[in-house]
Amino acid sequence: MDELSDAFRDNPQATVAFLTTEHFNLQTARAATIAETNGRASLFLGSVSAGLVALTFAGQTSRTALFTFGLVLFPVLCLLGLTTFHRALQTSIDDTVYLQRINRIRRFYIDAAPMLAGYLAHPAPTEEVATVLRREGFRPGRWQLLVSVPGAVGVINSALFGVTAGLAVGAITDSNLWAATVVGVMAFGLAMVIQLRYQQRVRVNATHDPFDSGEE
């Protein structure tokens, strides 16, 4: 190991070549996570849109068809939404980790060639997630969780859970609008809270991310 370190010290060009290659690989990996997130979100939104159109046609036939079709369709969409939410959260965390590693390489560029500081993107001074995200233009805090793709998917999931619960209560209570609305709103709020807390906990455990620090 010491011989290898000495070799790199004697040949700094090799060190730069390795780091620039790693930088390129990390940027490629970030692009892959973004592409997968967009693809999964598009698939989910397309399924929800198609399901709502089909539900509209079913509702034009009879109330029984509306409840039956809705109580079959919406649980399936809820399951698809949960898997999309979980995978989008995974890729979002992966993207954050890649961003931290890129920031570390950028710090090496500045340290190795300080005369180029005016021409290179300035890295964050530490690898702390909040600091790195601020350098990239993000604003760590609970609001950031909602504007992320997992957060947006979580909102749609919550609406689907609320509609499912409302339909179930409407079918049981012979279309009691008040009961269905109250239960639906409660299910929506509960699902939102659970998904937000889950996202906070997973991010903190995966990246030591201070998203749940309450910063806005």
Secondary structure, 3 states (H helix, E strand, C coil): CHHHHHHHHHCHHHHHHHHHHHHHHHHHHHHHHHHHHHHHHHHHHHHHHHHHHHHHHHHCCCHHHHHHHHHHHHHHHHHHHHHHHHHHHHHHHHHHHHHHHHHHHHHHHHHHCHHHCCCCCCCCCCCCHHHHHHHCCCCCCHHHHHHCHHHHHHHHHHHHHHHHHHHHHHHHCCCCHHHHHHHHHHHHHHHHHHHHHHHHHHHHHHHCCHHHHCCC
